[in-house]
Amino acid sequence: MFVLMSIHHPRPEHRAALIDSMHRYGAAIRGSDGLVSIHTLADEDSERLVGLAVFSSREHFERLAPVARAAVAEDPFDEWESVDIDGLRLTEV
């Protein structure tokens, strides 16, 4: 199992655009072989948004990530985010 977790800190005026972007990222790979699940989540205690994608393996992630990234390649994250995206690549230990 391989998990990609992306923690976003949207500027308030761009929150809806960022959520839409996260949904497009997920839609680009939803239903693909090797993707277990993909979610766009909001933290109840802050303005943070979390993208959570679970893949069967790192190899599946490496195959699907370019497809998902292409769906949001033109999105101006540097304008939408108040800080850099905190990306975690997680494996079970």
N, C-alpha and C positions, 0 to 999 in steps of 0.2 A: 504494500500500500504506500502511496505517495500523496501528500496533502500540500496544496498551495493555499496559503492564507495571506491575504493582502489587506492591510489596515490603512484606511483612507481617512483623511482629515479635511473634509470639504469646506470651502468657504460657503457661508450660508446662502449667498445668492446663486451658487452653482450646485447646490445639493441635488436638485431634481435632475440636472443634466448628468451629474456623476452617477446617480442611480440608474438612469437610462443607459449610460455607457456600460455599467456593470451588467445590466440585463442583456445588452447586445453581445457582450463578451461571452456570457453563459449560453445564449441562444446559438451562437456560432458552433458550439461543440456539443450541446445537449443531444443525447441519444447516440453519441459516438461510442464505438467499441473502446473499452478501457476507461471511460468516465463513469465513476460510480455515482457521484452526485455533485451538484454545483448550486451554490446559494449566494444570495445577496442579503446581508444581515445588517441591522442597525443596533448599535449599543444603546440600551435603555438609559444609561447614566451619562452619556456624552453625545457629542455630535458625530462620533466616529461611525464609519461604515466598514463592514468587513466582507470581503469576498472569500468564500471558502469553496475550494474544489478538491474533491477526493478522486484519485485515479487508482486504477488497479496496480500500476507500477510506475516507476520513474520513466521507463521507456514510453509508456502511453502518454504521460505528461509531455515528454519531449516531442512526441509526434503531434499532439493536439494543440500545444501552446502557440505555435506559429499561426494556426488557423484562428484561434481566439484573439490573439493580439492584432491580427490583420483587421478584424472587425471594428477595432477601436483605434487604429493607427493614426487617424487624423484628429483624434480628440485632444484638446489643449489641457492636459493634466496639470501643467505648470501654472495655468491660470485658475483652474478649478480647485486645486489643493492648497491648503495653508502651509503644509510641510510635505516633505518627500513621503512617498508611499513606503510603508514599512512592510516589506515582503518577507514571508517566512516559507521555507521549503522544508517540510517536515516528513521524517520517516520514523517508523516505529522502532523503539529500542527495547 
